[in-house]
């Protein structure tokens, strides 16, 4: 068995807001017993079954999102209403955490709404170490899944006002996502700023 490599685990966790999975710890030499003992002595904190945080690393206001992301796998991305709340573009509190997962993901998880939409690399960014859809992609996604038109327009207005997104970025999303988002964006432009 490999000797546990704390420095390597720290590097993994640092890129993930201080969080890591038991599988990631295992990859760098932590057996289940060693991981459990390290929690007991206070070096790691168990935040969910199979998900841990470095105890000396500052907690995140997005802890629930980090847990959901790590539970759904490294290729998942926080999205839809959950991404809107991370960007502070909506006061809607989703009752589930929205995550885009690869099409091969099959297991349902309580409290997590999994979407299997296709993502391009340019549609993904990070926020405090959390992989998340860009503002433009997020707005297109919530439009497509039926968020109230007024809420989408308010989020568009906030995003533009705060310099987080431009009309050009939003129109680029309509090329791929079209439909309802294109109609909402057209109405928004006709009405001018809200």
C-alpha positions as CSV (number, residue, x, y, z in Angstrom):
1,X,0.0,0.0,0.0
2,X,1.2,3.5,-0.8
3,X,2.1,5.9,2.0
4,X,-0.6,8.6,2.1
5,X,0.6,11.8,0.3
6,X,-1.0,14.7,2.2
7,X,0.6,17.3,-0.2
8,X,-0.9,15.7,-3.2
9,X,-4.3,15.5,-1.6
10,X,-4.0,19.1,-0.5
11,X,-3.3,20.0,-4.2
12,X,-6.4,18.2,-5.3
13,X,-8.6,19.7,-2.6
14,X,-7.2,23.2,-3.1
15,X,-8.5,23.2,-6.7
16,X,-11.9,22.1,-5.3
17,X,-12.4,24.7,-2.6
18,X,-10.8,22.5,0.0
19,X,-13.1,19.5,-0.6
20,X,-12.2,16.0,-1.8
21,X,-13.8,12.6,-2.1
22,X,-12.8,9.4,-0.4
23,X,-11.9,8.0,-3.9
24,X,-9.5,10.9,-4.5
25,X,-8.0,10.3,-1.1
26,X,-7.6,6.6,-1.9
27,X,-5.8,7.6,-5.1
28,X,-3.1,9.3,-3.1
29,X,-2.6,6.5,-0.6
30,X,-5.3,7.0,2.1
31,X,-7.0,3.8,3.1
32,X,-10.4,4.0,4.6
33,X,-8.9,3.4,8.1
34,X,-6.3,6.2,7.6
35,X,-9.0,8.5,6.3
36,X,-11.2,7.8,9.3
37,X,-8.4,8.3,11.8
38,X,-7.4,11.6,10.1
39,X,-11.0,12.8,10.6
40,X,-10.9,11.7,14.3
41,X,-7.7,13.7,14.9
42,X,-9.3,16.8,13.3
43,X,-7.2,17.2,10.1
44,X,-10.1,16.4,7.8
45,X,-13.8,17.0,8.3
46,X,-16.4,14.6,6.9
47,X,-19.1,16.8,5.3
48,X,-21.1,14.1,3.6
49,X,-20.8,10.3,3.0
50,X,-17.7,10.0,0.9
51,X,-17.0,13.8,0.8
52,X,-14.5,15.5,3.0
53,X,-12.9,19.0,3.6
54,X,-9.5,19.9,4.8
55,X,-10.1,21.2,8.3
56,X,-7.6,24.0,8.0
57,X,-9.1,25.2,4.7
58,X,-11.8,27.9,5.0
59,X,-15.3,26.6,4.5
60,X,-17.3,27.7,1.5
61,X,-20.7,29.4,1.3
62,X,-21.3,26.9,-1.6
63,X,-20.6,23.8,0.5
64,X,-23.9,22.2,-0.5
65,X,-23.0,22.7,-4.2
66,X,-19.5,21.3,-3.7
67,X,-21.0,18.2,-2.1
68,X,-23.4,17.8,-5.0
69,X,-20.7,18.3,-7.6
70,X,-18.4,15.8,-6.0
71,X,-21.2,13.3,-5.6
72,X,-22.1,13.5,-9.3
73,X,-18.5,13.2,-10.5
74,X,-15.6,15.3,-11.8
75,X,-17.2,15.8,-15.2
76,X,-20.4,17.4,-13.8
77,X,-21.1,21.2,-13.6
78,X,-23.4,23.2,-11.4
79,X,-26.1,24.7,-13.6
80,X,-29.6,26.2,-14.1
81,X,-31.2,27.8,-11.0
82,X,-28.3,26.7,-8.8
83,X,-25.9,28.6,-11.0
84,X,-28.2,31.6,-11.0
85,X,-28.0,31.7,-7.2
86,X,-24.2,31.4,-7.3
87,X,-24.1,34.5,-9.6
88,X,-26.6,36.3,-7.3
89,X,-28.8,36.8,-10.4
90,X,-32.0,35.5,-8.8
91,X,-33.5,35.3,-5.3
92,X,-35.2,32.0,-6.2
93,X,-34.0,29.2,-3.9
94,X,-34.1,26.0,-5.9
95,X,-35.4,23.0,-3.9
96,X,-32.9,20.8,-5.7
97,X,-29.3,21.4,-6.7
98,X,-29.1,21.5,-10.5
99,X,-26.1,19.8,-12.1
100,X,-25.3,19.0,-15.7
101,X,-23.8,15.5,-15.9
102,X,-22.4,13.4,-18.8
103,X,-25.0,11.3,-20.6
104,X,-23.4,8.2,-19.1
105,X,-24.4,9.2,-15.6
106,X,-27.3,7.1,-14.5
107,X,-27.7,7.1,-10.8
108,X,-30.3,9.4,-9.3
109,X,-29.3,11.3,-6.1
110,X,-31.7,12.7,-3.6
111,X,-31.7,16.5,-3.6
112,X,-29.9,16.7,-7.0
113,X,-31.6,17.4,-10.3
114,X,-29.3,15.9,-13.0
115,X,-29.5,17.3,-16.5
116,X,-27.7,15.6,-19.4
117,X,-27.4,18.6,-21.7
118,X,-24.3,18.9,-24.0
119,X,-21.7,21.3,-22.8
120,X,-18.9,22.9,-24.6
121,X,-15.7,23.9,-22.8
122,X,-16.5,27.6,-23.4
123,X,-19.8,27.2,-21.5
124,X,-18.0,26.3,-18.3
125,X,-16.2,28.5,-15.8
126,X,-15.3,28.3,-12.1
127,X,-16.5,30.3,-9.1
128,X,-14.4,29.8,-6.0
129,X,-13.2,26.5,-7.3
130,X,-16.7,25.3,-8.3
131,X,-17.3,24.3,-11.9
132,X,-20.3,26.2,-13.1
133,X,-22.0,27.1,-16.4
134,X,-21.2,30.6,-17.6
135,X,-23.8,33.3,-17.1
136,X,-24.9,33.2,-20.7
137,X,-25.3,29.4,-20.7
138,X,-27.1,29.5,-17.4
139,X,-29.6,32.0,-18.7
140,X,-30.2,29.9,-21.8
141,X,-30.7,26.8,-19.7
142,X,-33.1,28.3,-17.2
143,X,-35.1,29.7,-20.1
144,X,-35.3,26.3,-21.8
145,X,-36.5,24.5,-18.6
146,X,-39.3,27.0,-18.0
147,X,-38.2,29.5,-15.4
148,X,-40.8,32.4,-15.4
149,X,-40.1,34.8,-18.2
150,X,-40.0,37.8,-15.8
151,X,-37.4,36.0,-13.7
152,X,-35.2,35.4,-16.7
153,X,-35.5,39.0,-17.9
154,X,-34.6,40.3,-14.4
155,X,-31.5,37.9,-14.4
156,X,-30.5,39.1,-17.9
157,X,-30.8,42.7,-16.7
158,X,-28.7,42.0,-13.5
159,X,-26.1,40.1,-15.5
160,X,-25.7,43.0,-18.0
161,X,-25.8,45.7,-15.4
162,X,-23.1,44.0,-13.3
163,X,-20.9,43.4,-16.4
164,X,-21.2,39.6,-16.1
165,X,-22.5,39.1,-19.6
166,X,-23.1,41.0,-22.8
167,X,-26.0,40.9,-25.3
168,X,-23.5,39.5,-27.8
169,X,-22.8,36.5,-25.5
170,X,-26.5,36.0,-25.0
171,X,-27.3,36.1,-28.7
172,X,-24.5,33.6,-29.3
173,X,-26.3,31.2,-27.0
174,X,-29.5,31.5,-29.0
175,X,-27.6,30.1,-32.0
176,X,-27.2,26.8,-30.1
177,X,-30.2,26.9,-27.7
178,X,-32.7,29.1,-29.6
179,X,-36.4,28.4,-28.8
180,X,-37.8,30.1,-25.7
181,X,-34.5,31.8,-24.9
182,X,-34.5,33.6,-28.2
183,X,-38.1,34.8,-27.7
184,X,-37.3,36.1,-24.2
185,X,-34.1,37.8,-25.4
186,X,-36.0,39.5,-28.3
187,X,-38.7,40.7,-25.9
188,X,-36.1,42.0,-23.4
189,X,-34.3,44.0,-26.2
190,X,-37.6,45.5,-27.4
191,X,-38.6,46.5,-23.8
192,X,-35.1,48.0,-23.1
193,X,-33.7,47.8,-19.6
194,X,-36.1,46.7,-16.9
